[in-house]
Amino acid sequence: MADNLAIVGLGPSNVNLVAQLVEQTRTLEQLSGSPLPPKTLYLIDHEGNHGTGKAWGRHAHPSMLFSHTVGGFSDGFTDWLKNSEDAWMPKVEAHHDGALKTWFEQNADALAQKDYGKVHFPRFTYGMFMKEKLYDALQGLPKSLSVVMLDGKVTGVGANELGNELAFEKPATEVTLVKDSDGVISVQPKEGTTLTSLTVDMDVIGVGPPEPKPFVAMQGNRDYFHNPTELHSTREGDNFAGQFKQAVMEKYKESGQKVEVGILGAGLSFLDMVNLIYNDKELKEAVSLSSISSTGYTRTVQEAAEGKQKDMAPESQAALNGMDVRFIAAKVEDLQPATDGAGITVKTSDKHLDEADVKYRDGARSDKREHTFDIVVQAIGFGKWKEQGVFKSGYNAGVFKEDTTIRALNIDTEQKIAPTHYINGFVAEKVIGDAIARRGLESQGFLNNVYRNSPVLAANIMRGMYSEQIQNIGENLQGSISQQPELERFGKAEAKTQEKVV
Ligand SMILES: Cc1cc2nc3c(=O)[nH]c(=O)nc-3n(C[C@H](O)[C@H](O)[C@H](O)COP(=O)(O)OP(=O)(O)OC[C@H]3O[C@@H](n4cnc5c(N)ncnc54)[C@H](O)[C@@H]3O)c2cc1C
């Protein structure tokens, strides 16, 4: 029976899970009638992302928006928007004439009518909601449950004779969530344990999308930003948007010329960059923007330009239409510091454009194979799970296996990737979607699916932590029921009311 559990990553997926684990432990304590054995939850994240995740936390610039409207959410977000205007409204109002100028203009009616479901909200508001969810879950914990929150990046997952061993990049230190008198919740240091590694009985890995691989020759290059999907550059401190603006403005002031910014990619992260630049007067003035992608457009951008994108934020569309972006249709092969020492050269190929039936943006094919920019931002999707971070280490250590039929991480229907390792969130997206479908529920988008699946994942984990107690309750109730109770049904997720088939 597991006495402790490490939860690696505290983005939306694992915040919902923690809330469920706490709730189910409380219910079990009540049902047991006697104290439960003590358990410890280690909650681990880094870069101050505790409770928010990468896309919604401190690296999410106010101009960065949800890629969809938020009306379909049943995880409490839309209610929170209505009930917590005092919390989020001043934060968005602070950017009324700046980063959110276009947002306020385009959403004037919906905001006036408080029809928040129709709006592509700034992503940081979801981070505020999530952090509050985590904070609330950790107040008044069940007696048997201790929580240790750690600030540390897990770099390795392996095994030792005592259990699952997690290695940290730097010693992990204890932190806590603190709410100030204005209700703002922040991650604060706490006196306590410092750990170079942690051995636990079970873990749940929910670290979000795998990072794309950085270009080797660019490591440490101050003009290279890897990347807005990770929302940080190679430099320590500050946030991505702040570092990007500083780099642009330094060059602009020095040369008096527009700064050539090349974005690798033309998808949602490219739109983040467009919103960021367009809504900042100084940046808009200083930047000449190019985007390199294999066809010179993606569906997102092309449909947006044609006004066809179903769920395109009107403010992103306005920003895109308001900027003179040079689109280049080419595949990126490599990046090198420019030979004259100023800027970065992007080496490209475009043979794929000669293939039959390949469509590319008119005028986007270039004669040049090399394009030099003052600053390059890598915004090319996500990386491969086997190539980066915790999954790579677990795979190399033989802990995690590959499902060779689909060339993906091998995840079973209980979200296990190995006997005592669970996975949650982005990498398990398909398994979570299938679980929702098995229960007869319609998919309502990834974030909602993660929320609606959290009671079930929590119940699976609870069986590994409290098997005896769950069995005892089952035996005490024998006669009226022949099966063990399904703990997820005691959880408070709305899945209860929506379930069509059990
Ligand atoms: C720029 C961007 C925009 C997005 N926009 C949307 C959107 O509009 N709508 C949508 O549905 N989805 C969006 N997504 C997808 C998004 O990843 C998921 O919606 C959601 O955030 C996934 O939740 P998660 O908890 O699985 O992962 P994340 O939110 O990514 O959280 C993972 C957490 O793990 C932490 N972590 C990572 N590695 C380690 C490690 N080695 N050690 C310790 N902690 C670690 C991170 O700091 C992070 O806090 C976006 C993603 C990005 C990157």
The ligand as an ORCA input file, in Angstrom:
! r2SCAN-3c Opt
* xyz 0 1
  C       1.214     28.540    -25.347
  C       0.126     27.540    -25.108
  C      -1.208     27.900    -25.276
  C      -2.221     26.987    -25.038
  N      -3.529     27.366    -25.200
  C      -4.505     26.478    -24.943
  C      -5.887     26.840    -25.037
  O      -6.225     27.970    -25.381
  N      -6.824     25.901    -24.747
  C      -6.481     24.628    -24.366
  O      -7.358     23.814    -24.106
  N      -5.198     24.268    -24.291
  C      -4.210     25.143    -24.545
  N      -2.901     24.755    -24.442
  C      -2.588     23.360    -24.145
  C      -2.281     23.227    -22.657
  O      -1.050     22.608    -22.572
  C      -3.347     22.438    -21.957
  O      -4.589     22.964    -22.122
  C      -3.188     22.384    -20.447
  O      -2.476     23.467    -19.919
  C      -2.520     21.159    -20.117
  O      -2.592     21.039    -18.718
  P      -1.543     20.149    -18.038
  O      -1.775     20.267    -16.574
  O      -1.588     18.797    -18.641
  O      -0.149     20.783    -18.484
  P       0.491     22.236    -18.177
  O      -0.554     23.263    -18.043
  O       1.523     22.386    -19.198
  O       1.130     22.003    -16.756
  C       2.246     21.198    -16.557
  C       3.028     21.712    -15.368
  O       4.150     20.861    -15.195
  C       5.272     21.636    -14.866
  N       6.446     20.895    -15.279
  C       6.845     20.609    -16.536
  N       7.965     19.873    -16.516
  C       8.274     19.692    -15.214
  C       9.325     19.021    -14.557
  N      10.259     18.372    -15.248
  N       9.366     19.051    -13.208
  C       8.408     19.708    -12.492
  N       7.368     20.330    -13.071
  C       7.308     20.337    -14.407
  C       5.097     22.932    -15.642
  O       5.801     23.996    -15.033
  C       3.589     23.112    -15.574
  O       3.182     23.926    -14.510
  C      -1.885     25.671    -24.652
  C      -0.551     25.320    -24.478
  C       0.446     26.241    -24.679
  C       1.857     25.833    -24.434
*
